[in-house]
Amino acid sequence: MPSIHGSSHGSGAGRDLDLNLLRVFAVVAETGRVTEAARRLYLTQSAVSAALRRLTTAVGAPLFLRSGRGIALTNRGERLRAGLDVHLGPLVEAALAPAAFDPATAEGTLRLGLSDSAELWGLPPLLRVLEREAPRIRIIAVPVQFRTVGAELASGLAAAITVADELPATIRRERLFYGAFTCLYDPRHAKLRRLTEAEYFAHDHVIVSYNGDLRGIVEDMYGKARKNRNVRCSVSSFANIGAIVDGTAMLATIPELVAVKILATRPHLRTKPLPSTLKIEGSHAELLWPAVTDDDEPCRFVRAKIREIAKGVLATKRPLTR
């Protein structure tokens, strides 16, 4: 409970002054009646009377005197009310009114958890938006994936963009878009036609493995039910997949949105739909954030920009070259 520490002078001085007592005093002084003040404050008469006694003790002087059927302020009470008129109103207003948020002048550092694919499509445009609209907000990008995002959000992330499994109820989640998979290759070295399952497994592959092993999405989905791919290289993110595939006969099974970004800088590469017999399901990229940041203005601002960027990316996504 907020309190003001008084000086050591006066009979009740030196005690903590509960600011709630001042609120009770202000309403009693306005109404001139304890019963009416109790009604407005949703308190009992005895609670209001007790609050006035505590305040009188803390001040060290009488604040009210009987006046007919009501009460009137003493000289000390008038001085206290005059002071409250100046200070209590602004205090209450400051407590109840939301702080004005101006992106152009707002300062702060936000930690964002980004999957490797979200870092490709989301981070560059977000930074461009912040440079224009909120130049004093800084971003610390932290790598996350579905196994780690829950712990990372609990440790202080403002938000995250990734695929997620079960999360506690304290985490908000909002789907941004559905992401399917495609096969990226270099047509100068890998001569693909319709890409049958047999042809798919006949090629070498580069995969993304968050476990640091030779298992990617195909192996995780099918296990030993089908022939495992011949994995030539396993990497921890999609960041360099385009450079790795470029100039080789390796295939890369990657999210379509990642492929779009790669083809923008390496237009000589191509994509093919995955074999129809391989039922590789895509996933929903989600915007995740702690519920405690619901009313945090900088966090809300950045979340809104992420939503706009996600919509824009999907709206401008050109068809993949087949």
C-alpha positions, -999 to +999 in steps of 0.1 A: +000+000+000+015+034-009+025+055+021+041+089+029+067+090+057+062+120+079+086+139+101+091+132+138+071+163+149+036+161+164+018+135+184+009+112+154+039+121+133+066+096+122+040+071+112+033+059+076+005+078+061-017+055+040-028+074+009-061+056+010-069+076+041-065+108+021-090+096-004-116+089+023-109+123+038-114+140+005-148+124+000-160+131+035-148+168+032-168+170-001-200+155+012-199+167+048-215+134+059-199+101+069-229+082+056-228+097+021-190+093+019-194+056+029-220+051+001-197+067-025-167+048-014-186+015-011-175+012+025-193+009+058-198+039+081-176+023+107-148+018+081-150+055+071-150+066+108-120+043+115-101+058+085-108+093+098-095+084+132-063+069+118-058+100+097-064+123+126-038+104+146-013+105+118-018+143+113-017+150+150-046+175+150-084+173+146-097+176+110-135+177+116-159+189+141-196+183+146-219+208+128-256+201+131-264+167+116-231+167+096-195+176+101-174+206+092-137+210+086-114+225+112-087+250+102-062+221+099-088+202+079-092+231+055-055+233+050-053+196+042-082+198+017-065+227+000-034+207-004-053+177-017-071+198-043-037+205-057-021+171-054-046+143-050-065+149-083-034+148-105-023+117-085-056+099-092-056+110-128-020+097-133-029+064-118-061+059-139-052+075-172-030+055-196+003+069-203+005+086-237+026+066-262+044+083-290+063+058-312+085+087-325+099+094-291+094+061-273+126+045-260+133+010-251+148-024-260+125-054-268+137-090-269+120-109-297+122-146-301+123-155-338+124-189-356+151-189-383+124-186-410+107-157-392+141-140-390+143-141-428+108-128-436+100-108-405+130-091-390+142-070-420+108-053-427+102-048-389+135-030-386+127-008-415+093+001-400+109+009-366+136+031-384+107+052-399+082+052-371+100+044-338+137+050-342+145+048-305+131+013-300+158-014-303+154-051-309+174-080-296+165-110-317+168-143-299+166-177-318+137-198-307+119-229-320+089-249-308+109-268-281+124-237-265+099-209-270+079-215-238+109-212-216+122-182-235+089-164-232+089-171-195+124-156-192+115-122-205+108-121-242+083-094-253+070-117-281+080-145-303+073-157-339+075-195-344+056-227-345+046-238-310+031-268-293+014-266-259+020-234-240+008-223-206-024-202-203-002-171-194+010-170-231-012-154-257-010-169-292-023-157-326-019-175-359-002-154-386-004-177-416-001-214-427+032-224-442+036-253-466+068-270-477+085-271-511+116-286-526+144-262-535+171-272-560+196-260-586+184-270-621+219-268-635+229-297-614+197-315-603+176-325-633+142-329-618+111-337-638+078-343-619+098-352-587+084-387-579+091-402-544+118-425-559+136-395-575+133-375-543+150-402-522+176-409-549+191-374-544+213-361-517+197-337-493+206-308-471+183-306-440+176-283-411+179-301-378+173-283-345+187-314-327+220-312-345+216-347-361+206-362-395+169-361-389+148-335-406+110-330-410+107-361-433+125-384-408+106-370-379+073-375-396+078-410-410+105-425-389+115-458-404+082-463-422+099-451-454+134-450-468+155-424-450+169-396-471+206-395-480+215-365-459+247-349-472+246-320-448+227-310-417+225-273-406+208-256-377+189-229-396+175-219-430+198-189-432+223-204-457+202-231-474+202-211-507+240-208-507+244-245-499+220-257-526+235-233-552+259-252-574+251-287-561+226-315-569+213-315-533+176-309-526+163-289-496+128-293-482+120-259-468+090-237-460+076-220-491+081-185-476+117-192-470+120-204-506+105-171-518+132-151-500+159-174-514+146-171-550+145-133-547+183-133-544+191-165-563+165-165-592+184-193-610+173-217-584+140-235-587+113-252-566+092-283-571+062-295-552+070-324-529+060-359-541+022-363-536+028-395-519+048-377-492+022-361-469+045-335-454+022-312-434+030-276-431+024-256-399+010-223-386+035-196-378+022-179-346+027-146-328+032-154-291+035-131-262+032-131-224-003-120-212+013-095-188+024-074-218-012-070-231-013-033-221+024-026-226+023+001-253+057-005-270+050-043-271+015-037-285+030-014-311+056-040-322+030-068-323+007-047-345+036-041-369+044-078-370+008-085-380+009-060-408+042-074-420+028-110-420-002-099-440+020-079-465+043-109-470+015-132-479-002-106-501+029-100-522+042-136-523+047-144-559+040-180-572+070-202-568+088-213-600+080-249-606 
